[in-house]
Amino acid sequence: MDMEQKRRRRYRKICGIIGILALCAGILGAGAVCAPERAAAAIGIVSEPESGFVVDEAGVLKAATIAQLNEIGEETDYNTGTSVVLITVEYTGTYEIDEYVDQVFDSWEIEDGLVLVMAIGDEDYYVMPSAGLSNYLSASDMQEILDEELEPDFAAGDYDAGAKKVYEAFCEKIEELYDAYGSKPEENGGTSGNQSASEEGSNGGADSGLNGGGNETTGTAAAKPVNTSSGKARRGNILLMLFLVMGVILFFVFISSLFRGGGSRRRTGGYYYGGHQRPPHGGVFGPGYRTPPRRTPPPPGGPRAGAPGGRPMGGPGYGGRSSRPTGGLGYGGSGSRPGNPSGSGRSSGSGWNSGSGRSSGWSSGSGRSSGTRSSGAGRSSSGAGRSSSGSRSSSRGGGFGGGGSRGGGTGRRK
Amino acid sequence: MKLCKNRAAAYVICFAAVVFSVFVLGGGKLSNRRQEAEQAFSEGENGYSAYLDLMESREYAANLVRIAKKALPESKNYKQAEQLLEEYEEAGTPEEYYEIMEAMSSALLELQEELKESADGETFASADKQYVNYNAKMSNLKFDDSYNAKAKEYNALCGKFPAALIGAVTGNGPLPVFE
């Protein structure tokens, strides 16, 4: 068999092995389940009530106050299409108070409104309007209302009285603004895409209240994606396994090529193990000994005629042909050294789809959408400007427009 | 084919087939089971999941940490709990969450003991309320059948041979059970 055929045979073996490994890697890679990425949830945010605009999570408001404030809120929503939300909590958990207010907007899907959160345990409060409302209700206006209506009672610990006053004040202010700007945008030069609020305000007002929800202290929506694999560790293990399999297969191929039996052993002479062994030069008694010459048997009967006695007929005087190995190594097959199968251009990674293993597909996420928000007003916040994120089409008529984004807020601490 | 007549090649092919069936097919089945359990951890049923319970408990833990920050600013338990709150952000697998949850529970327990001894009545009452809420979420976690049941099934499968070997090689180890 010539070199070309040997090369082809070797090539087929290499291709076969690479194909098997590629199949393994491909199946492993296909086995990876890429779970879809899900958005982070508003965990820890008070869930919106089934009706009304006031949630007393901290338990500092009287029942009568809550009922009264809900009535006022319903009326304001009916007249202006704006939701005025009041939430009292002990603490805001892992959120800063301005982040908490922002999350309420997202979680409750408030498009046009104002949210006031009072964190009793932190002794802090914060208010933030929607972007449309913020065009008319400035941070200074809000701060003024907070300072006059809420702060004195809040500092004194009379949260019920303070909440009542500030809520009424905000609702009154919003209705004033709506009367001035909301219903007649063309006459008053209103901006921010105010619509013909007079028509839509009445229609939208009927559609007041927020979407129903539970009264649990939980957030909503989907869960944070979880890594389905141990990430790097698992991918590393899969690659390790592939390398192990590859290594074992290569080892077997190498061993098989060393002891390859492609046919009968070819003898070119020389010395063989287990084959016919010719005596060394000079016979079995050493190189110096020469076997006696062969004598042809005398012809039967009398003396030989014409043949000198004792002289051999023809042939050399030695016992046999001189033997000398003609091959290089004396192994069966050609005299050339068997090629190392791993040396003929095989690259360890050629043709492999090594695969990424199981891609997690799952990102860990930050647990909450940070977004950027416009500044709010509160007890502790300095109200630095933050642009709003996202926009939603208003589902309620009237209001101040703005498409669900946020306006400037303010708080207690300045 | 000449290759098929070669004994060594036949050994190689057989070995490759064995490795393929054990590690690839078996490993794929094991990892699918694991992913089902992990999906149950993050999605749960009817809007409730182990992940949600953990995250909500984290909020109560954060409230307790805030209280302790004011009352016991030098407490190492409060600092440890504060650090664990950040680790929740980094965690991604049930195993990581489980480790953090265990550490947080013990840190909060010690913090609560400290507050009971050192803080005034009102502060302790406020902290106790948060601690009770935290434990309530932990109880929900323990009775979360959607994840715990699947994790137990997977662990039972993973404990047998050769699944244990496949799991060790492919990184599909046992899942924590919140009990």
Interface residues (C-beta under 8 A of the other chain):
Chain A: R9 R12 K13 G16 I17 I20 L23 C24 I27 L28 G31 V33 A35 A41 I43 G44 E90 Y91 G93 T94 G121 D122 T217 T218 G219 A222 A223 K224 P225 V226 N227 T228 S229 S230 G231 A233 R234 G236 N237 I238 L240 M241 V245 V248 I249 F252 V253 I255 S256 S257 F259 R260 R358 S360 W362 S364 S366 G367
Chain B: K2 L3 N6 R7 A8 A9 Y11 V12 I13 F15 A16 V19 F20 F23 V24 G27 G28 S31 N32 R34 Q35 E38 Q39 F41 S42 E43 G44 S49 Y51 L52 M55 E56 R58 E59 Y60 A62 N63 R66 I67 L85 Y88 E89 E90 A91 G92 T93 P94 E95 S126 K129 Q130 N133 V169 T170 G171 N172 G173
